């Protein structure tokens, strides 16, 4: 055996909640040679660090616990198990090729749900068989009244034997205090106090409740699977003018793909040619399709509505937007919030405590007061069922999973339950300017012509900029296009370093550049210079056009606030968060934008200055979120309580940040706080439901008002209510401008 530690990954099917991962982790960690175990419920994987461990033994242990396991081959999809995934595990005793699924159907763990409709699963069939057995017992009792107890014991055993097997498997593998243990003890105990009919119905109600819980809980996972399924399986790749259909997973960075109208875009990329509307709602939550043309970015999984597009692939399948979203959500669901960690710790002591309380209630009153043994044993058994921690344990992870899924569908990514919980506490938001509060590119704001019309001024200025990729040139050309001005191309166009652009159009020499350089070529009146000063005070860059040696006018440009910036900032303030702008831009421009938006400004900052300010705000007791999109924001993003990357941001910002707003809307920063607060409120409701129902039925059971049936209905009902309440978060949409 090798002395070096090796890492091996497995695909594990059938895990539905944190207790699944805990059972597998506990059991596998006990095996010789296994040093570390990491189980991901959402990804359906198990990674073990080992030194010469018997991998067949590892797989057998996981199979014995009731899960389907197979090696995960690097770079390939894990092979699916060859045996029937939906067969009735509860009656399978074949140990030759396939281990019995000892925990199939337990606690909402629907092992067939991943490949089959819920009604075709072994769990559903077990519930049906149990129901038929109970109905048959009632029917046969009419003709054989003397066989009442044996009939109902047989009916009970149909459902209880698989439950007891699972309880036993859990116990011998390190998880003795499970819901199956409580259920088995309660049902067997009921038989011994001549309550076989109740025992049979309690087992049936347990199976029905768990089946419904499994169906409901599966919706959260399905929403992530649906997101992954957005990316098409096939793509039209173009090589040397020839188009051929290939597997989308084979696309490499630099490939060219053709996307026809109505097709989903198979990869992240840049449009090379063609124009059309692209529906980005599946990825960003944006309800209005966006027009795309050459050099525009597109996301994998979005829908090309009209016009063929040729797209250059900029990210491989494993790194595209959808893959990153799914990966982030999967990782996030494994990162537990403080509330969830507390409840996990609490439940470890809670379940043994319930067993002890049930035993004391069953034994002490008869011993101390001489009360009826049957009556108090019955009450003790009911306490076991009431005390089941199922609803309490699922109260937090169900809400967090639903919130992370809903957020991802709206373009809000959060790296875990800790981040999700912390977001709701934010009371200070520090935002970058360029690309965060503003569009990140200059736009023409003012056109002032002298001695000619504004369209003519735009036509002459645009003629000098045709073909240029300079941001100011792009802004002028965009303004000309928006106003329906078709520019000609100036001849002999040349750039004069730091001054402007020179060229000739229709025999007239044109110059477009800084006011100082233009003043050297033409006379600029005082009122014209005063207007330039006003525009500069507003943070705008002014270019002056000189035509034939005479002043023709000016064009002012500025990186304008995003359309939703004001609404987004107002929403943050309404949520109780103060706002400050931190920017490296010049103070005059930053103050102008800040005054426009009504927020405090700190300008001309280096990356370390931003980090220092964020740290200072935290030292003052603020819960700080830093929002940015550039590499220079990374130190401050890391220093903040929560770092939020804007959607168009750099990879460094996205990797450093705790959360991201994919579409880059300022309003979505407020939506992150909203979804956090909605989730924490939901968790509070769930915990109240779980503990409140238990408290009520605990009292009514002890005083003799309720018994076994209401106890199991209370437990199952609480679990269903908690799950259904958590799943309401899947419908969360956030606020839109």
BELLINHU-V202000 format. One record per residue. N is the residue number from 0. RES is the residue in one small letter. D_CENTER is the distance of its C-alpha to the mean C-alpha in Angstrom with 1 decimal. Layout:
N;RES;D_CENTER, N;RES;D_CENTER
//
This chain:
0;x;41.1, 1;x;39.4, 2;x;39.3, 3;x;36.3, 4;x;32.8, 5;x;30.9, 6;x;27.2, 7;x;26.5, 8;x;23.4, 9;x;23.3, 10;x;21.4, 11;x;21.3, 12;x;20.9, 13;x;20.9, 14;x;18.7, 15;x;16.9, 16;x;16.5, 17;x;17.2, 18;x;20.9, 19;x;20.9, 20;x;19.7, 21;x;22.2, 22;x;25.1, 23;x;24.6, 24;x;24.3, 25;x;27.4, 26;x;29.4, 27;x;28.8, 28;x;29.3, 29;x;32.8, 30;x;33.9, 31;x;36.4, 32;x;35.2, 33;x;31.5, 34;x;30.5, 35;x;26.8, 36;x;24.1, 37;x;20.3, 38;x;18.6, 39;x;14.9, 40;x;14.4, 41;x;11.3, 42;x;12.8, 43;x;16.2, 44;x;18.1, 45;x;20.6, 46;x;22.0, 47;x;25.4, 48;x;27.7, 49;x;31.2, 50;x;34.9, 51;x;36.6, 52;x;34.8, 53;x;35.8, 54;x;32.7, 55;x;34.4, 56;x;34.7, 57;x;31.0, 58;x;30.1, 59;x;32.8, 60;x;31.5, 61;x;27.9, 62;x;29.7, 63;x;31.9, 64;x;29.0, 65;x;28.1, 66;x;25.3, 67;x;25.7, 68;x;25.7, 69;x;26.6, 70;x;26.7, 71;x;23.9, 72;x;26.0, 73;x;24.7, 74;x;23.9, 75;x;24.1, 76;x;22.3, 77;x;23.4, 78;x;26.5, 79;x;26.0, 80;x;28.5, 81;x;31.7, 82;x;32.4, 83;x;31.4, 84;x;28.0, 85;x;28.8, 86;x;32.3, 87;x;33.4, 88;x;32.7, 89;x;34.5, 90;x;37.8, 91;x;37.4, 92;x;39.8, 93;x;39.9, 94;x;39.5, 95;x;40.7, 96;x;37.7, 97;x;34.9, 98;x;34.3, 99;x;34.3, 100;x;30.9, 101;x;32.0, 102;x;28.9, 103;x;28.0, 104;x;26.9, 105;x;26.7, 106;x;24.5, 107;x;22.3, 108;x;22.0, 109;x;22.6, 110;x;23.5, 111;x;24.3, 112;x;21.3, 113;x;19.7, 114;x;22.8, 115;x;24.8, 116;x;24.8, 117;x;24.7, 118;x;28.5, 119;x;29.4, 120;x;28.0, 121;x;30.4, 122;x;28.9, 123;x;29.7, 124;x;33.2, 125;x;33.8, 126;x;33.1, 127;x;35.5, 128;x;38.2, 129;x;38.0, 130;x;38.4, 131;x;41.3, 132;x;42.9, 133;x;42.8, 134;x;44.2, 135;x;46.9, 136;x;47.8, 137;x;48.4, 138;x;50.4, 139;x;52.5, 140;x;53.3, 141;x;55.4, 142;x;57.7, 143;x;57.5, 144;x;57.3, 145;x;58.5, 146;x;55.5, 147;x;53.0, 148;x;51.6, 149;x;51.5, 150;x;49.8, 151;x;47.0, 152;x;46.6, 153;x;46.3, 154;x;43.7, 155;x;41.7, 156;x;41.9, 157;x;40.3, 158;x;36.9, 159;x;37.7, 160;x;38.7, 161;x;35.3, 162;x;33.8, 163;x;36.5, 164;x;35.9, 165;x;32.3, 166;x;33.4, 167;x;36.0, 168;x;33.6, 169;x;31.2, 170;x;34.2, 171;x;35.8, 172;x;32.6, 173;x;31.9, 174;x;30.1, 175;x;33.1, 176;x;31.8, 177;x;29.5, 178;x;29.5, 179;x;31.6, 180;x;34.2, 181;x;34.5, 182;x;34.8, 183;x;37.4, 184;x;39.5, 185;x;39.5, 186;x;40.4, 187;x;43.1, 188;x;44.5, 189;x;44.8, 190;x;47.0, 191;x;49.3, 192;x;49.9, 193;x;50.7, 194;x;47.4, 195;x;46.6, 196;x;45.9, 197;x;43.3, 198;x;41.8, 199;x;41.4, 200;x;39.7, 201;x;37.4, 202;x;36.3, 203;x;35.7, 204;x;33.7, 205;x;31.6, 206;x;30.8, 207;x;30.1, 208;x;27.8, 209;x;25.8, 210;x;25.7, 211;x;24.3, 212;x;21.7, 213;x;20.6, 214;x;20.4, 215;x;18.4, 216;x;15.9, 217;x;15.5, 218;x;14.0, 219;x;10.5, 220;x;10.8, 221;x;12.5, 222;x;9.8, 223;x;7.9, 224;x;11.5, 225;x;12.4, 226;x;10.1, 227;x;11.8, 228;x;15.0, 229;x;15.0, 230;x;16.8, 231;x;20.5, 232;x;22.4, 233;x;25.4, 234;x;26.3, 235;x;29.6, 236;x;30.6, 237;x;33.6, 238;x;36.0, 239;x;39.4, 240;x;39.2, 241;x;38.6, 242;x;35.5, 243;x;34.4, 244;x;31.5, 245;x;29.5, 246;x;26.4, 247;x;23.4, 248;x;22.4, 249;x;25.8, 250;x;25.3, 251;x;26.0, 252;x;25.7, 253;x;28.7, 254;x;29.1, 255;x;29.9, 256;x;28.5, 257;x;29.8, 258;x;27.5, 259;x;29.6, 260;x;29.1, 261;x;26.7, 262;x;25.0, 263;x;21.4, 264;x;21.2, 265;x;20.9, 266;x;19.9, 267;x;19.0, 268;x;22.4, 269;x;25.2, 270;x;27.5, 271;x;31.0, 272;x;32.8, 273;x;32.6, 274;x;31.1, 275;x;28.9, 276;x;26.2, 277;x;22.7, 278;x;20.2, 279;x;16.9, 280;x;15.3, 281;x;13.2, 282;x;11.4, 283;x;12.0, 284;x;12.9, 285;x;16.4, 286;x;18.9, 287;x;21.9, 288;x;22.5, 289;x;23.2, 290;x;26.5, 291;x;26.4, 292;x;29.5, 293;x;30.7, 294;x;28.7, 295;x;25.6, 296;x;22.2, 297;x;20.3, 298;x;17.0, 299;x;16.8, 300;x;16.1, 301;x;17.6, 302;x;20.9, 303;x;24.3, 304;x;26.2, 305;x;29.7, 306;x;31.6, 307;x;31.3, 308;x;29.4, 309;x;30.2, 310;x;27.3, 311;x;27.4, 312;x;24.5, 313;x;23.0, 314;x;20.4, 315;x;20.8, 316;x;18.7, 317;x;17.0, 318;x;16.1, 319;x;15.3, 320;x;12.5, 321;x;10.9, 322;x;11.5, 323;x;10.1, 324;x;6.6, 325;x;7.0, 326;x;8.6, 327;x;6.5, 328;x;3.8, 329;x;7.4, 330;x;9.0, 331;x;7.1, 332;x;8.0, 333;x;11.4, 334;x;11.8, 335;x;13.6, 336;x;14.2, 337;x;18.0, 338;x;18.5, 339;x;17.1, 340;x;19.3, 341;x;22.2, 342;x;22.0, 343;x;21.9, 344;x;25.0, 345;x;26.6, 346;x;26.3, 347;x;28.1, 348;x;31.1, 349;x;30.7, 350;x;31.3, 351;x;34.5, 352;x;35.5, 353;x;35.3, 354;x;37.4, 355;x;39.9, 356;x;40.0, 357;x;40.6, 358;x;43.4, 359;x;45.0, 360;x;45.0, 361;x;46.5, 362;x;49.2, 363;x;50.2, 364;x;51.5, 365;x;53.9, 366;x;55.1, 367;x;55.6, 368;x;56.7, 369;x;57.9, 370;x;55.4, 371;x;54.7, 372;x;52.8, 373;x;51.4, 374;x;50.1, 375;x;48.3, 376;x;47.0, 377;x;45.5, 378;x;43.9, 379;x;42.6, 380;x;41.0, 381;x;39.3, 382;x;38.0, 383;x;36.3, 384;x;34.4, 385;x;33.6, 386;x;32.3, 387;x;29.7, 388;x;26.6, 389;x;24.2, 390;x;23.0, 391;x;22.8, 392;x;20.8, 393;x;18.2, 394;x;18.0, 395;x;15.4, 396;x;13.0, 397;x;13.0, 398;x;12.1, 399;x;9.3, 400;x;7.8, 401;x;8.4, 402;x;7.3, 403;x;3.6, 404;x;4.4, 405;x;6.8, 406;x;5.6, 407;x;4.1, 408;x;7.5, 409;x;9.2, 410;x;8.6, 411;x;7.1, 412;x;5.2, 413;x;6.1, 414;x;7.8, 415;x;8.4, 416;x;10.2, 417;x;13.0, 418;x;11.4, 419;x;10.0, 420;x;13.6, 421;x;15.4, 422;x;14.1, 423;x;16.2, 424;x;19.2, 425;x;19.5, 426;x;23.0, 427;x;23.6, 428;x;21.8, 429;x;23.4, 430;x;22.8, 431;x;24.2, 432;x;26.4, 433;x;26.5, 434;x;23.4, 435;x;21.5, 436;x;23.9, 437;x;25.9, 438;x;25.5, 439;x;26.5, 440;x;29.5, 441;x;32.9, 442;x;34.0, 443;x;37.6, 444;x;38.2, 445;x;42.0, 446;x;44.7, 447;x;48.3, 448;x;51.1, 449;x;54.7, 450;x;57.5, 451;x;55.3, 452;x;52.4, 453;x;48.7, 454;x;47.9, 455;x;50.7, 456;x;49.4, 457;x;46.0, 458;x;47.7, 459;x;49.7, 460;x;46.9, 461;x;44.5, 462;x;47.4, 463;x;47.2, 464;x;43.5, 465;x;43.2, 466;x;41.5, 467;x;40.3, 468;x;36.7, 469;x;37.3, 470;x;34.8, 471;x;37.7, 472;x;39.2, 473;x;36.0, 474;x;35.9, 475;x;39.5, 476;x;39.0, 477;x;36.0, 478;x;38.1, 479;x;41.1, 480;x;39.0, 481;x;37.5, 482;x;41.1, 483;x;42.5, 484;x;44.6, 485;x;45.3, 486;x;46.3, 487;x;49.0, 488;x;48.8, 489;x;51.1, 490;x;53.5, 491;x;54.0, 492;x;50.7, 493;x;50.1, 494;x;48.0, 495;x;50.0, 496;x;48.1, 497;x;46.8, 498;x;48.9, 499;x;47.7, 500;x;48.4, 501;x;51.8, 502;x;52.9, 503;x;55.4, 504;x;54.8, 505;x;57.8, 506;x;60.2, 507;x;58.7, 508;x;57.3, 509;x;53.9, 510;x;52.2, 511;x;48.8, 512;x;47.9, 513;x;47.8, 514;x;50.2, 515;x;52.3, 516;x;52.8, 517;x;53.5, 518;x;56.1, 519;x;58.0, 520;x;58.3, 521;x;59.0, 522;x;60.0, 523;x;57.2, 524;x;58.6, 525;x;57.9, 526;x;56.0, 527;x;53.8, 528;x;53.2, 529;x;52.4, 530;x;49.8, 531;x;48.2, 532;x;48.2, 533;x;46.4, 534;x;43.7, 535;x;43.3, 536;x;43.0, 537;x;40.1, 538;x;38.3, 539;x;39.2, 540;x;40.5, 541;x;43.8, 542;x;45.4, 543;x;49.0, 544;x;50.7, 545;x;54.3, 546;x;56.1, 547;x;59.7, 548;x;60.1, 549;x;59.3, 550;x;56.3, 551;x;54.1, 552;x;51.2, 553;x;47.9, 554;x;44.2, 555;x;41.7, 556;x;38.1, 557;x;35.2, 558;x;31.5, 559;x;30.6, 560;x;27.9, 561;x;24.9, 562;x;25.6, 563;x;23.1, 564;x;24.0, 565;x;26.5, 566;x;24.4, 567;x;21.4, 568;x;23.8, 569;x;25.5, 570;x;22.3, 571;x;21.6, 572;x;25.2, 573;x;25.0, 574;x;22.3, 575;x;24.8, 576;x;23.6, 577;x;26.3, 578;x;25.8, 579;x;27.5, 580;x;27.6, 581;x;28.0, 582;x;29.3, 583;x;31.6, 584;x;33.2, 585;x;36.8, 586;x;37.6, 587;x;39.2, 588;x;36.4, 589;x;33.8, 590;x;36.0, 591;x;36.5, 592;x;32.8, 593;x;32.3, 594;x;35.3, 595;x;33.9, 596;x;30.6, 597;x;32.3, 598;x;30.6, 599;x;32.1, 600;x;32.3, 601;x;32.8, 602;x;33.8, 603;x;35.1, 604;x;32.9, 605;x;32.4, 606;x;29.1, 607;x;30.8, 608;x;31.8, 609;x;28.3, 610;x;27.4, 611;x;30.5, 612;x;29.9, 613;x;26.4, 614;x;27.9, 615;x;30.7, 616;x;28.5, 617;x;26.9, 618;x;30.4, 619;x;31.4, 620;x;28.9, 621;x;26.2, 622;x;22.5, 623;x;21.7, 624;x;18.8, 625;x;19.8, 626;x;18.5, 627;x;19.8, 628;x;19.6, 629;x;22.4, 630;x;23.7, 631;x;26.0, 632;x;23.1, 633;x;21.7, 634;x;24.2, 635;x;23.4, 636;x;19.6, 637;x;20.3, 638;x;22.9, 639;x;20.9, 640;x;19.3, 641;x;16.1, 642;x;16.0, 643;x;14.2, 644;x;14.7, 645;x;15.6, 646;x;14.4, 647;x;17.8, 648;x;18.2, 649;x;19.6, 650;x;18.0, 651;x;19.5, 652;x;17.8, 653;x;14.3, 654;x;15.2, 655;x;16.9, 656;x;14.3, 657;x;12.0, 658;x;9.8, 659;x;10.3, 660;x;11.2, 661;x;11.4, 662;x;14.3, 663;x;16.2, 664;x;17.2, 665;x;18.7, 666;x;17.9, 667;x;14.2, 668;x;15.0, 669;x;16.5, 670;x;13.6, 671;x;11.5, 672;x;14.5, 673;x;14.8, 674;x;11.5, 675;x;12.3, 676;x;15.8, 677;x;15.0, 678;x;13.0, 679;x;15.9, 680;x;18.4, 681;x;17.0, 682;x;17.2, 683;x;20.7, 684;x;21.7, 685;x;20.6, 686;x;22.7, 687;x;25.5, 688;x;25.6, 689;x;25.6, 690;x;28.2, 691;x;30.2, 692;x;30.9, 693;x;31.9, 694;x;34.2, 695;x;35.9, 696;x;36.6, 697;x;37.7, 698;x;40.4, 699;x;41.4, 700;x;41.7, 701;x;43.9, 702;x;46.2, 703;x;46.4, 704;x;44.8, 705;x;42.0, 706;x;41.9, 707;x;39.9, 708;x;38.7, 709;x;37.3, 710;x;35.8, 711;x;33.7, 712;x;32.9, 713;x;31.7, 714;x;29.5, 715;x;28.1, 716;x;27.9, 717;x;26.0, 718;x;23.4, 719;x;23.0, 720;x;23.0, 721;x;20.3, 722;x;18.0, 723;x;18.9, 724;x;18.3, 725;x;14.8, 726;x;14.0, 727;x;15.4, 728;x;12.1, 729;x;10.8, 730;x;13.5, 731;x;12.5, 732;x;13.3, 733;x;14.2, 734;x;17.5, 735;x;18.9, 736;x;22.1
//
